[in-house]
Amino acid sequence: MDKNKWIEKLGNFANKINSYKYIIAIKNAFTALIPVIITGAFATLFSNMVFDSTMGLAKFDALSFLAELKPIAQSINYATMNMLTISAVFLIGLEVGKLNKVKGFFPGLLAVISYISVNPTTVELMVNEKLQVVPDVLARQYTDTKGLFLGMFIAILSVELFTWLGKQEKLTIKMPDTVPPNVSRSFSALIPTILTFTLIATVGFAVYRLTGMYLYDIIYTIIQRPLENVMQGLPGILLLMFVSQVFWVIGIHGNQMIKPIREPLLLASIAVNTDAFNAGKEIPNIITMPFWDMYMSIGGSGVTIGLLVAIFLVGKRDDMKEIAKLSFGPGLFNINEPVIFGMPIMLNPILAIPFIITPLITGMIGYFATAIGFAGKAVVMIPWTTPPIISAYLATAGSIGAVVTQLICIVVSIVIYLPFVKIANNRQAA
């Protein structure tokens, strides 16, 4: 099979996967969640660096009044980060409903209620050295990022079940034409709704009775935690980046392809770090969504800020220099489609090689610098468009080591791209 046919087949496979409706639903849901996550993360940052009376600006006498405002930031953080799974379940349910042509917001509500129905609503607490059972409470692990995978599964299952039941004529209550359309729709959805909730809750109850474990425990133990461990290891994140870069090289948006795998895991890991930072505990995770952005995607996918600087330094081709000039502004905000498609990098064996290997090398630099304690771990979810240097400082709540590490990564990326730009100089401009 020649190279073009192989690329075409791989491209068709990627497009088929990327157009799968559950992949679309998950991607759209997590894209919508980004502002919520960033808001919650910055609430934590302000809570600790501004409103805290021991380590924030409020420790100074002149600004001590700021400590009174800390509950505001804490409440925002709780409503966003600690309720992230609930938000994700609603949005995924909504997206699946749209794809199934179910009108309105009801699929999102249906998904949330279905998810809550499979989780325990009692909490056991030690009070005065006695075990107390507190009823009618949904424990934190079911609403924060630990419940994401179960939440995604239940959201998809419940909306699909509801959609299928809604198509069964025998289960539809038909109202007279004189009844308003919104009331008629509510009654037509009544039996499918009852059956959906009943079936989902029954499955959750049956699993617990048969195994002694709730669905959450099974999904988190068997699926989510192992995947988190893989992504928290350097080989796992490098493999994910490699796959993304290969897709870019053949002309497919690599980040979009890996998003359904990357987002739930890396957003969950930054949420855990943010909670630990907010509680004054040790920060557990090195690899997070901000880690990906500030060490492995500086200037955009492929760390192409290094390519742009390399072209400014040794580039001789007018076409490459013009594209670099036009791309530098967007590149400062990590937007590099003009570089990828303008140079072009895709299907270009000379520039594709550094494009693939550079983020792998800078990722290793960032990982080891963080592992030895030189660079701080990310604790704040920042917008991916945050410029370099600023991004490292904000994401780590002020770690100068992280800023220096990011600068080192930029220098290394320039060094990697330089010889390939020199080779490209010898090629006739397209």
C-alpha positions as CSV (number, residue, x, y, z in Angstrom):
1,M,0.0,0.0,0.0
2,D,1.5,3.4,-1.0
3,K,1.9,6.3,1.4
4,N,-1.1,8.3,0.0
5,K,-3.5,5.4,0.3
6,W,-2.3,4.7,3.9
7,I,-2.8,8.4,4.9
8,E,-6.2,8.4,3.2
9,K,-7.3,5.3,5.1
10,L,-6.0,6.6,8.4
11,G,-7.8,9.9,7.8
12,N,-11.1,8.2,7.0
13,F,-10.8,6.1,10.2
14,A,-10.0,9.2,12.3
15,N,-12.9,11.1,10.8
16,K,-15.3,8.2,11.4
17,I,-14.3,8.0,15.1
18,N,-14.5,11.8,15.4
19,S,-18.0,11.9,14.0
20,Y,-19.3,9.2,16.4
21,K,-22.2,10.9,18.2
22,Y,-21.0,10.0,21.8
23,I,-17.6,11.4,21.0
24,I,-19.2,14.6,19.7
25,A,-21.4,14.8,22.8
26,I,-18.5,14.4,25.2
27,K,-16.3,16.9,23.3
28,N,-19.1,19.5,23.2
29,A,-19.9,19.1,26.9
30,F,-16.3,19.5,28.0
31,T,-15.8,22.5,25.8
32,A,-18.8,24.1,27.4
33,L,-17.4,23.3,30.8
34,I,-14.0,25.0,30.3
35,P,-15.3,28.5,31.5
36,V,-16.8,26.8,34.6
37,I,-13.5,25.1,35.4
38,I,-11.4,28.2,34.9
39,T,-13.7,30.2,37.0
40,G,-13.5,27.7,39.8
41,A,-9.7,27.5,39.6
42,F,-9.3,31.3,39.7
43,A,-11.7,31.4,42.7
44,T,-9.2,29.0,44.4
45,L,-6.3,31.2,43.4
46,F,-7.9,34.3,44.8
47,S,-9.0,32.5,47.9
48,N,-5.4,31.5,48.7
49,M,-3.3,34.3,47.3
50,V,-5.6,37.3,48.0
51,F,-8.2,36.5,50.7
52,D,-6.2,34.2,52.9
53,S,-5.0,35.8,56.1
54,T,-1.8,33.6,56.4
55,M,-0.5,33.3,52.9
56,G,-2.4,35.8,50.8
57,L,-2.6,39.6,50.6
58,A,-4.9,39.6,53.6
59,K,-2.0,38.9,55.9
60,F,-0.9,42.5,55.6
61,D,-2.7,44.8,58.1
62,A,-3.7,47.3,55.5
63,L,-5.5,44.6,53.5
64,S,-6.8,42.4,56.4
65,F,-10.3,43.3,55.4
66,L,-9.9,41.0,52.3
67,A,-10.1,38.0,54.6
68,E,-13.8,38.7,55.1
69,L,-14.3,38.1,51.4
70,K,-12.8,34.6,51.4
71,P,-16.3,32.8,51.7
72,I,-17.2,34.3,48.3
73,A,-14.3,32.6,46.5
74,Q,-14.9,29.4,48.5
75,S,-18.6,29.3,47.5
76,I,-17.7,29.8,43.8
77,N,-15.1,27.0,44.0
78,Y,-17.6,24.6,45.6
79,A,-20.3,25.4,43.1
80,T,-18.0,24.9,40.1
81,M,-15.3,22.3,40.9
82,N,-17.1,20.2,43.5
83,M,-20.1,20.0,41.3
84,L,-18.2,19.3,38.1
85,T,-19.6,15.8,37.5
86,I,-23.2,17.0,37.9
87,S,-22.5,19.8,35.3
88,A,-20.9,17.3,32.9
89,V,-23.7,14.9,33.2
90,F,-26.3,17.6,32.4
91,L,-24.4,18.8,29.4
92,I,-23.6,15.4,28.0
93,G,-27.3,14.4,28.4
94,L,-28.2,17.6,26.7
95,E,-25.8,17.0,23.8
96,V,-27.0,13.4,23.3
97,G,-30.6,14.6,23.4
98,K,-29.8,17.1,20.6
99,L,-28.2,14.5,18.5
100,N,-31.2,12.2,19.1
101,K,-33.5,15.2,18.1
102,V,-35.1,15.4,21.5
103,K,-36.1,19.1,22.0
104,G,-35.5,21.2,25.1
105,F,-33.4,20.8,28.2
106,F,-35.2,17.8,29.5
107,P,-32.5,15.2,28.4
108,G,-30.0,17.0,30.6
109,L,-32.3,17.0,33.6
110,L,-33.1,13.3,32.9
111,A,-29.4,12.4,32.9
112,V,-28.7,14.2,36.2
113,I,-31.6,12.5,38.0
114,S,-30.6,9.1,36.6
115,Y,-27.1,9.6,37.7
116,I,-28.1,10.6,41.3
117,S,-30.4,7.5,41.4
118,V,-27.5,5.0,41.1
119,N,-25.5,6.6,43.9
120,P,-25.9,6.2,47.7
121,T,-27.5,9.1,49.5
122,T,-26.2,8.3,53.0
123,V,-22.8,9.2,54.5
124,E,-21.1,7.5,57.4
125,L,-19.2,10.0,59.6
126,M,-17.2,9.6,62.9
127,V,-18.7,11.9,65.4
128,N,-17.3,11.8,69.0
129,E,-15.7,8.5,68.2
130,K,-19.0,7.0,67.2
131,L,-20.0,6.1,63.6
132,Q,-23.0,8.1,62.6
133,V,-25.1,7.6,59.5
134,V,-26.2,10.8,57.9
135,P,-29.2,10.3,55.5
136,D,-30.2,12.3,52.4
137,V,-26.7,13.5,51.5
138,L,-24.8,13.0,48.3
139,A,-21.1,12.5,49.1
140,R,-18.5,14.7,47.5
141,Q,-16.9,11.9,45.4
142,Y,-20.1,11.5,43.5
143,T,-20.3,15.2,42.4
144,D,-16.6,16.1,41.9
145,T,-14.3,14.7,39.2
146,K,-14.1,11.2,40.7
147,G,-17.6,10.5,39.3
148,L,-16.9,11.7,35.8
149,F,-16.7,8.3,34.0
150,L,-19.8,6.9,35.7
151,G,-21.6,10.2,35.0
152,M,-20.7,10.1,31.3
153,F,-21.9,6.5,31.1
154,I,-25.2,7.1,32.9
155,A,-25.9,10.3,30.9
156,I,-25.5,8.5,27.6
157,L,-27.4,5.4,28.7
158,S,-30.4,7.2,30.2
159,V,-30.9,9.6,27.3
160,E,-30.6,6.7,24.8
161,L,-33.1,4.6,26.8
162,F,-35.5,7.5,27.1
163,T,-35.2,8.2,23.3
164,W,-35.9,4.6,22.4
165,L,-38.9,4.3,24.8
166,G,-40.2,7.6,23.5
167,K,-40.4,6.1,20.0
168,Q,-42.7,3.3,21.2
169,E,-46.3,4.2,20.2
170,K,-47.8,2.1,22.9
171,L,-46.0,4.1,25.6
172,T,-47.1,7.5,24.4
173,I,-50.0,9.3,26.0
174,K,-51.7,11.3,23.3
175,M,-53.6,14.4,24.3
176,P,-56.4,16.2,22.4
177,D,-55.4,18.8,19.9
178,T,-56.8,21.5,22.1
179,V,-54.1,20.9,24.7
180,P,-51.2,23.3,24.5
181,P,-48.1,21.7,22.8
182,N,-45.8,22.0,25.8
183,V,-48.3,20.2,28.0
184,S,-48.9,17.6,25.4
185,R,-45.1,16.9,25.1
186,S,-44.9,16.6,28.9
187,F,-47.6,13.9,29.0
188,S,-46.2,12.1,25.9
189,A,-42.8,11.8,27.8
190,L,-44.4,10.7,31.1
191,I,-44.2,6.9,30.7
192,P,-40.8,6.9,29.0
193,T,-39.5,9.1,31.9
194,I,-40.9,6.8,34.6
195,L,-39.6,3.7,32.9
196,T,-36.1,5.3,32.4
197,F,-35.7,6.3,36.0
198,T,-37.1,3.0,37.2
199,L,-34.8,0.9,35.0
200,I,-31.7,2.9,35.7
201,A,-32.3,2.9,39.5
202,T,-33.1,-0.8,39.4
203,V,-29.8,-1.6,37.7
204,G,-27.9,0.4,40.3
205,F,-29.7,-1.4,43.1
206,A,-29.2,-4.8,41.5
207,V,-25.5,-4.2,41.0
208,Y,-25.1,-3.2,44.7
209,R,-27.1,-6.3,45.9
210,L,-25.1,-8.7,43.8
211,T,-21.6,-7.3,44.3
212,G,-21.8,-5.3,47.5
213,M,-20.4,-2.4,45.5
214,Y,-22.1,0.6,44.0
215,L,-21.7,1.4,40.3
216,Y,-19.4,4.3,41.2
217,D,-17.0,2.0,43.0
218,I,-16.9,-0.5,40.1
219,I,-16.4,2.1,37.4
220,Y,-13.9,4.2,39.3
221,T,-11.8,1.2,40.4
222,I,-11.9,-0.8,37.2
223,I,-11.8,2.0,34.6
224,Q,-11.2,5.5,35.8
225,R,-8.4,5.1,38.3
226,P,-6.3,2.8,36.0
227,L,-6.7,5.4,33.2
228,E,-5.7,8.2,35.6
229,N,-2.6,6.3,36.6
230,V,-1.7,5.8,32.9
231,M,-2.1,9.5,32.2
232,Q,-0.2,10.4,35.3
233,G,2.8,8.4,34.1
234,L,5.2,10.0,31.6
235,P,4.8,7.2,29.0
236,G,1.0,7.6,28.9
237,I,1.0,11.4,28.3
238,L,3.8,11.1,25.7
239,L,1.9,8.4,23.8
240,L,-1.2,10.6,23.8
241,M,0.8,13.6,22.5
242,F,2.4,11.4,19.9
243,V,-1.0,10.3,18.6
244,S,-2.2,13.9,18.5
245,Q,0.8,15.0,16.5
246,V,0.6,12.2,14.0
247,F,-3.0,13.2,13.3
248,W,-2.0,16.8,12.8
249,V,0.7,15.8,10.3
250,I,-1.9,14.0,8.1
251,G,-4.1,17.1,8.2
252,I,-6.5,16.1,11.0
253,H,-7.0,18.3,14.1
254,G,-5.1,16.2,16.6
255,N,-6.4,17.9,19.7
256,Q,-10.0,17.2,18.7
257,M,-9.2,13.6,18.1
258,I,-7.8,12.9,21.5
259,K,-10.1,15.3,23.4
260,P,-12.6,12.7,24.6
261,I,-9.7,10.8,26.2
262,R,-7.7,13.7,27.4
263,E,-10.2,16.1,28.8
264,P,-12.0,13.9,31.4
265,L,-8.6,12.7,32.8
266,L,-6.5,15.8,32.7
267,L,-9.3,18.1,33.8
268,A,-10.0,15.8,36.7
269,S,-6.3,15.9,37.7
270,I,-6.2,19.7,37.8
271,A,-9.4,19.8,39.8
272,V,-7.8,17.4,42.4
273,N,-4.8,19.7,42.5
274,T,-6.9,22.8,42.9
275,D,-8.8,21.2,45.8
276,A,-5.6,20.2,47.5
277,F,-4.1,23.7,47.1
278,N,-7.3,25.2,48.5
279,A,-7.1,22.9,51.5
280,G,-3.4,23.6,52.1
281,K,-2.5,19.9,51.4
282,E,0.3,18.4,49.3
283,I,-0.4,18.8,45.5
284,P,-0.6,15.2,44.1
285,N,-0.6,15.4,40.3
286,I,2.2,16.5,38.0
287,I,0.4,15.9,34.7
288,T,-2.7,18.0,34.3
289,M,-4.4,20.0,31.6
290,P,-2.3,23.1,32.3
291,F,0.9,20.9,32.2
292,W,-0.1,19.9,28.7
293,D,-0.6,23.5,27.7
294,M,2.4,25.2,29.3
295,Y,5.1,22.6,28.5
296,M,3.9,20.5,25.6
297,S,1.9,23.1,23.6
298,I,3.8,26.3,23.9
299,G,2.7,28.5,21.0
300,G,0.3,25.7,20.0
301,S,0.6,22.1,19.0
302,G,4.1,21.0,18.2
303,V,5.6,23.9,20.4
304,T,5.7,25.9,17.1
305,I,6.9,29.0,18.9
306,G,10.3,27.4,18.5
307,L,9.7,27.0,14.7
308,L,8.8,30.7,14.4
309,V,11.8,31.9,16.3
310,A,14.1,29.5,14.3
311,I,12.7,31.0,11.0
312,F,13.4,34.5,12.3
313,L,17.0,33.5,13.1
314,V,18.1,31.4,10.1
315,G,15.2,31.3,7.7
316,K,16.0,32.3,4.1
317,R,12.8,31.5,2.3
318,D,10.6,34.5,1.8
319,D,7.4,32.4,1.9
320,M,8.3,30.9,5.3
321,K,9.4,34.3,6.7
322,E,6.1,35.9,5.7
323,I,4.1,33.1,7.2
324,A,6.1,33.3,10.4
325,K,5.5,37.1,10.6
326,L,1.8,36.6,10.2
327,S,1.7,33.7,12.6
328,F,3.7,35.1,15.5
329,G,0.9,37.2,16.9
330,P,-1.6,34.3,17.1
331,G,1.2,32.0,18.2
332,L,1.7,34.1,21.4
333,F,-1.8,33.0,22.3
334,N,-1.1,29.4,21.3
335,I,-3.1,29.6,18.1
336,N,-1.0,28.0,15.4
337,E,-3.3,26.8,12.6
338,P,-1.7,29.4,10.3
339,V,1.7,27.7,10.9
340,I,0.5,24.2,10.5
341,F,-1.5,24.8,7.3
342,G,0.6,27.7,6.0
343,M,4.2,26.4,6.1
344,P,2.7,23.7,5.7
345,I,3.7,21.2,8.4
346,M,1.1,18.6,7.4
347,L,2.4,16.1,4.9
348,N,5.8,17.8,5.1
349,P,8.4,15.3,6.1
350,I,11.0,17.9,7.0
351,L,9.0,20.0,9.4
352,A,6.8,17.0,10.5
353,I,9.7,15.4,12.3
354,P,10.4,18.2,14.8
355,F,6.7,18.9,15.0
356,I,6.2,15.4,16.4
357,I,9.3,15.1,18.6
358,T,9.5,18.6,20.1
359,P,6.5,18.4,22.5
360,L,7.7,14.9,23.6
361,I,11.1,16.4,24.6
362,T,9.6,19.5,26.2
363,G,7.1,17.4,28.0
364,M,9.9,15.3,29.5
365,I,11.7,18.5,30.6
366,G,8.6,19.8,32.3
367,Y,7.9,16.5,33.9
368,F,11.3,16.0,35.4
369,A,11.6,19.6,36.5
370,T,8.4,19.2,38.4
371,A,9.2,15.8,39.7
372,I,12.4,17.0,41.4
373,G,10.6,20.1,42.8
374,F,12.3,22.7,40.7
375,A,9.0,23.7,39.1
376,G,5.8,23.9,41.0
377,K,2.8,21.7,40.1
378,A,-0.1,23.3,38.3
379,V,-3.0,24.2,40.7
380,V,-5.0,26.6,38.5
381,M,-6.8,25.8,35.3
382,I,-6.0,28.7,33.0
383,P,-7.3,29.4,29.5
384,W,-5.2,27.6,26.9
385,T,-4.8,30.9,25.1
386,T,-2.8,32.4,28.0
387,P,0.6,33.5,26.6
388,P,3.8,31.7,27.6
389,I,5.6,32.8,30.8
390,I,2.3,34.2,32.1
391,S,0.7,30.8,31.8
392,A,3.4,29.1,33.8
393,Y,3.3,31.7,36.5
394,L,-0.5,31.7,36.9
395,A,-1.1,27.9,36.5
396,T,1.4,27.2,39.3
397,A,0.2,30.0,41.6
398,G,3.5,31.9,41.2
399,S,6.2,29.2,40.8
400,I,9.3,30.9,39.3
401,G,10.8,27.5,38.7
402,A,7.9,26.7,36.4
403,V,8.5,30.0,34.5
404,V,12.2,29.1,34.1
405,T,11.3,25.6,33.0
406,Q,9.0,26.9,30.4
407,L,11.7,29.3,29.1
408,I,14.1,26.3,28.9
409,C,11.4,24.4,26.9
410,I,11.2,27.3,24.5
411,V,14.9,27.5,24.0
412,V,15.1,23.7,23.5
413,S,12.3,23.9,20.9
414,I,14.2,26.6,19.0
415,V,17.3,24.4,19.0
416,I,15.3,21.4,17.7
417,Y,13.7,23.3,14.9
418,L,16.9,25.2,13.7
419,P,18.5,22.4,11.7
420,F,15.2,21.5,10.0
421,V,14.6,25.1,9.0
422,K,18.1,25.1,7.5
423,I,17.2,22.0,5.5
424,A,14.0,23.6,4.4
425,N,16.0,26.7,3.2
426,N,17.5,24.4,0.6
427,R,14.1,23.4,-0.8
428,Q,12.5,25.3,-3.5
429,A,9.6,27.3,-2.2
430,A,6.3,25.8,-3.1
